[in-house]
Amino acid sequence: MSEKIEGEIVRRGDAAYDSTWSAMLWNELKPQRFPDLIVRAATERDVPAAVRLARAEGHRIALRSHGHSWCGSPLRDGGMLIDLSALNACEMDPASRTATVQPALSGREFVAALAPHGLAFPAGHCGPVALGGYLLSGGLGWNAGVLGPAAASVRAVEVVTADGSTLTCSKDEHPDLFWAARGAGPGFFAVATRFHLALYDLPTAVAETTYAFPLADVEPVTRWATTAAKRLPANVEASFMLATASPDYATATPRPKVIGFTGTAFARTHEEAVACLEPLRDCPLADRALFRRVDEPRTFEDLYDTSSRFWPRGHRNVVDTLWSDTGYETLLPALADSVAAAPSEQSLVLAPLWPVSRDRSLSRDMAFPVLGETYLAPFATWDDPAADADNVRWLRDTMRIVEPYGTGHYIAEADLTADPSRARRSYTPAGWERLRALKAAYDPENVFHTYLTP
């Protein structure tokens, strides 16, 4: 007799299937891939039961926590999708500065829960994104210049393996599985049900300096900002954005395209944060800025509110990423014409400087790799289904401009449907081969779906 699953099992053909299927992706652009059944786990006990059910019925397994999953990795044709979105518990021990979280807890929820205890974690920049997929993919988050990729703060992971066994992996127990759990992303060959995390002192003061210039000034702005950024301390996040001007400071129709540059300092006092931003204060191009905001006090809630404006719910999205060893002085001017011609005014290119710590030792001993000195992420965002083809084409054409400079991709946001090499090129050659070997060892019957391909 099969084990009882406390959650919901929805099979293709059931009355609830279409609405359940649609809810599996945040993105309104939903690929036409249909699992045979969706198991909505109610408790952690449902996970090994679902794995054993899949094995008994001959299904391959895909997983989702909830979040962006831009290219729709959870949705596969046939097989079982295990939905973990009800598993969102959080247990904290402020004295030891540790927490244990389930995979569906969102970054914004986690940050809010930690703040009253004076604690912090490098959660993702987009508030609704669940910790499960974020941590499994490495995790590029807030204050990463100091704290490194989020996966570096994972101390142990509880998983359900392909045979339905429950294991705890850490540097001392099943260390090879622990290595894979910190970076394998949607190709991870087990179900992560709990993450044990190290916590840090909360930066009690956040300040931000932002400039926006006409896109035509991309070359001088990039030269100034990259030079100034070299003087910023590690606790300042700096990033470029090529985008449509915000309605907050541009009222003309259509709004102009701009190059923005932002520095966000995480510190103990506002005075300290302001001092950290000093290299950005005296900009020789300031008289050409369409918008300038210097040393503005911010909170994490403010930061999440801002990011939600760029990646709003209810829209259609395609995204890709590129690591490179070529400087932004070359990359950003090469993309200016493409951004200017984007079919949707919501589309943009994000280019964070040092999206993970400049201390590369924080990225050791995990599957997640830092594959270049610079990083780009073009986002196509729109709301009209009739514009799907134009916007997907824009993303692919934009990527082709810079791909000759590329050294790899970031698995969490790579468009795995763009090219068969995307997943492989998201790892070092040695890391890719190690992942393949571990997949064969822990999942010899190929129970779990591996990386999505075109």
SVG drawing of the C-alpha trace seen along z (x, -y; Angstrom):
<svg xmlns="http://www.w3.org/2000/svg" viewBox="-13 -71 53 73">
<polyline fill="none" stroke="black" stroke-width="0.4" points="0.0,0.0 1.4,-3.4 2.2,-5.9 -0.4,-8.6 0.4,-12.0 -1.1,-14.7 -0.9,-17.3 -2.8,-17.5 -2.2,-15.3 -3.4,-16.8 -3.2,-14.6 -3.5,-15.8 -7.1,-15.7 -8.4,-16.6 -10.6,-19.6 -8.0,-21.5 -5.1,-20.7 -5.1,-23.8 -5.3,-26.3 -2.7,-24.3 -0.4,-24.1 -0.6,-27.9 0.2,-28.6 3.5,-26.7 5.3,-29.7 5.4,-33.3 6.2,-34.3 3.1,-34.9 5.1,-33.5 4.4,-29.9 6.1,-27.2 3.7,-24.6 5.2,-21.7 2.8,-19.6 3.7,-17.2 1.5,-14.1 0.9,-15.0 1.6,-17.7 2.1,-16.8 1.6,-19.8 3.5,-18.8 1.8,-19.8 4.7,-18.7 8.2,-17.5 6.9,-14.0 5.2,-14.3 8.5,-14.6 9.9,-11.1 6.4,-9.7 6.1,-11.6 9.6,-10.4 8.6,-6.8 5.3,-7.4 7.1,-8.7 9.4,-5.6 6.4,-3.3 4.7,-4.9 7.8,-5.4 7.8,-9.2 10.8,-11.5 10.7,-14.3 10.9,-18.1 10.8,-20.6 9.7,-24.1 9.8,-26.1 8.3,-29.3 10.0,-32.3 11.0,-33.5 12.4,-30.5 12.5,-32.7 12.8,-29.9 10.4,-27.6 12.6,-24.7 9.9,-23.3 7.6,-22.6 8.6,-19.5 6.6,-17.3 5.4,-14.2 6.6,-13.0 5.9,-14.5 6.3,-18.0 6.7,-18.3 5.5,-21.7 7.3,-22.7 5.6,-26.1 3.8,-25.2 7.2,-24.5 8.1,-27.9 9.0,-27.5 11.8,-29.4 13.5,-28.6 16.1,-31.0 18.6,-30.7 19.8,-34.3 22.4,-33.2 24.3,-31.0 23.4,-33.3 22.0,-30.4 18.7,-29.7 17.0,-26.7 14.6,-27.4 12.4,-25.5 12.8,-26.1 9.7,-28.2 10.5,-30.9 11.0,-34.1 14.0,-36.3 11.9,-39.3 10.1,-37.2 13.5,-36.0 15.0,-39.4 12.0,-40.8 12.1,-37.9 15.8,-38.4 15.7,-42.2 14.2,-42.3 17.1,-40.2 19.7,-42.4 20.6,-39.7 21.0,-39.6 21.5,-37.2 22.5,-37.8 19.0,-37.1 18.2,-37.8 17.5,-41.2 13.9,-40.3 11.7,-39.9 9.3,-37.1 12.0,-34.7 12.1,-31.6 15.3,-30.6 15.3,-27.0 16.2,-27.6 18.2,-30.7 20.5,-28.8 20.8,-25.8 22.0,-28.1 24.6,-29.9 22.7,-33.1 23.7,-36.6 22.2,-38.8 22.4,-41.9 25.8,-42.9 27.5,-40.0 30.6,-42.1 31.1,-41.3 29.2,-38.1 29.9,-36.4 27.4,-34.2 24.5,-33.1 25.5,-29.4 28.7,-30.2 26.5,-30.7 24.8,-27.3 26.2,-25.0 24.1,-22.0 21.2,-20.8 18.6,-18.2 17.7,-16.4 15.6,-13.5 17.5,-11.4 16.3,-9.5 15.6,-6.3 13.4,-8.2 16.1,-8.3 16.5,-11.4 20.1,-12.6 21.8,-15.6 24.8,-16.8 27.5,-19.1 31.2,-19.4 31.5,-16.5 28.5,-14.3 28.1,-13.5 30.4,-16.3 30.2,-15.7 26.4,-16.1 26.9,-19.2 29.2,-20.6 26.6,-20.0 23.8,-21.4 25.6,-24.8 25.4,-25.7 23.8,-22.8 20.6,-24.8 17.8,-23.2 20.0,-20.3 20.3,-19.2 19.6,-15.5 17.8,-15.5 15.0,-17.5 16.3,-20.0 13.8,-20.3 15.8,-22.3 18.8,-24.6 20.9,-25.4 22.3,-28.9 24.9,-31.1 23.7,-34.7 25.4,-38.0 25.1,-41.4 22.4,-43.5 23.6,-46.6 21.5,-49.1 22.1,-51.9 21.7,-51.7 22.4,-54.7 22.2,-55.0 23.6,-57.3 22.1,-57.1 22.7,-58.9 20.8,-58.6 22.2,-60.0 21.0,-60.0 21.9,-56.7 23.9,-58.6 26.4,-59.3 27.1,-55.6 30.8,-55.8 31.9,-58.7 29.5,-57.5 30.9,-54.0 34.5,-55.3 33.8,-57.5 31.8,-55.0 34.1,-52.1 37.0,-54.2 35.2,-55.6 33.9,-52.1 37.5,-50.9 37.6,-53.2 34.4,-51.8 34.8,-49.5 33.4,-46.0 30.2,-46.9 29.0,-49.1 27.1,-47.4 27.5,-49.1 25.6,-48.5 24.8,-49.9 21.4,-49.7 20.5,-50.5 16.8,-51.1 13.9,-53.4 13.9,-56.4 11.8,-56.1 8.5,-58.1 9.7,-59.5 12.0,-61.9 11.1,-61.7 7.6,-62.7 8.0,-63.0 6.3,-60.5 8.0,-58.3 10.3,-58.4 14.0,-58.5 16.5,-55.6 19.2,-56.1 22.3,-54.6 21.9,-54.5 24.6,-53.9 23.8,-53.1 25.9,-52.6 24.2,-51.1 26.2,-51.1 25.5,-48.7 26.9,-50.1 26.4,-50.5 25.5,-54.2 24.3,-56.6 27.5,-58.6 29.6,-55.5 27.4,-54.7 27.8,-58.2 31.6,-58.0 31.6,-54.7 29.8,-56.4 32.2,-59.4 33.9,-58.2 30.6,-58.7 29.8,-62.2 31.9,-64.3 30.9,-63.2 32.4,-65.3 29.4,-64.6 26.8,-65.6 25.6,-68.6 24.5,-66.1 22.5,-63.9 18.8,-63.6 18.5,-62.5 20.8,-62.5 20.2,-61.3 23.1,-61.4 23.5,-59.6 19.8,-58.9 18.9,-56.8 17.2,-53.5 15.8,-50.4 15.7,-46.8 12.0,-47.3 12.8,-50.3 15.3,-48.2 12.7,-45.4 10.0,-48.0 12.4,-49.3 13.3,-45.9 9.6,-45.0 9.0,-48.0 11.5,-46.6 10.3,-43.0 6.5,-43.3 4.1,-40.5 1.7,-39.7 4.2,-40.2 5.9,-38.1 9.6,-37.7 12.7,-36.2 16.2,-36.6 19.7,-35.6 23.1,-36.1 26.8,-36.4 30.0,-36.3 32.9,-38.0 36.5,-39.1 35.9,-42.2 35.4,-45.5 32.1,-47.4 33.7,-50.2 33.4,-47.8 30.3,-45.8 27.8,-48.6 28.4,-50.8 28.0,-47.7 24.5,-47.2 23.3,-50.8 21.7,-50.6 19.9,-47.4 18.4,-48.8 17.4,-51.9 15.5,-49.7 13.9,-47.4 10.3,-46.6 9.2,-47.0 10.0,-50.0 10.2,-47.7 13.2,-45.8 16.6,-46.5 20.2,-45.4 21.6,-45.0 25.3,-45.0 26.4,-44.7 30.0,-45.3 31.4,-42.4 28.0,-40.6 29.8,-38.4 32.6,-39.2 36.0,-40.3 37.3,-37.7 37.1,-34.6 37.9,-32.3 34.2,-32.8 33.2,-30.9 35.4,-27.8 34.3,-24.3 30.9,-24.6 29.5,-23.9 28.7,-27.6 31.5,-29.3 32.5,-32.9 33.3,-32.7 34.4,-36.2 35.3,-39.7 32.2,-41.3 28.5,-40.2 25.5,-41.1 21.8,-40.2 19.5,-41.4 15.8,-41.2 12.9,-41.4 9.6,-42.3 6.3,-42.9 2.6,-42.2 1.1,-41.7 1.0,-38.0 1.0,-39.2 4.5,-40.7 6.1,-37.4 8.1,-36.7 9.5,-40.3 10.6,-40.3 12.2,-36.9 14.0,-37.9 15.2,-41.1 16.7,-39.1 18.4,-36.6 19.8,-39.4 21.0,-41.4 22.9,-38.3 24.5,-37.6 26.1,-41.1 28.0,-40.3 28.4,-36.5 31.8,-36.7 33.1,-38.3 31.5,-35.7 33.2,-33.3 30.0,-31.6 26.6,-32.0 24.9,-32.0 22.7,-29.0 19.9,-30.7 19.0,-33.1 20.5,-31.7 18.1,-31.1 18.6,-27.4 16.3,-27.2 18.5,-29.4 21.3,-27.0 22.2,-23.4 25.5,-24.7 24.0,-27.1 24.0,-24.7 27.4,-23.3 28.9,-26.8 27.5,-27.8 30.2,-25.8 33.9,-25.2 34.8,-22.2 35.9,-20.3 32.8,-21.4 30.6,-20.2 32.2,-16.8 32.0,-16.4 28.2,-17.3 27.7,-14.7 29.6,-12.0 27.6,-12.8 24.3,-12.7 25.2,-9.2 26.2,-8.2 23.2,-9.6 20.6,-9.2 21.7,-6.2 18.2,-5.6 17.8,-9.3 14.8,-9.8 15.3,-13.6 15.1,-15.7 18.4,-17.3 19.0,-20.8 16.4,-22.0 17.6,-22.2 16.1,-23.7"/>
</svg>
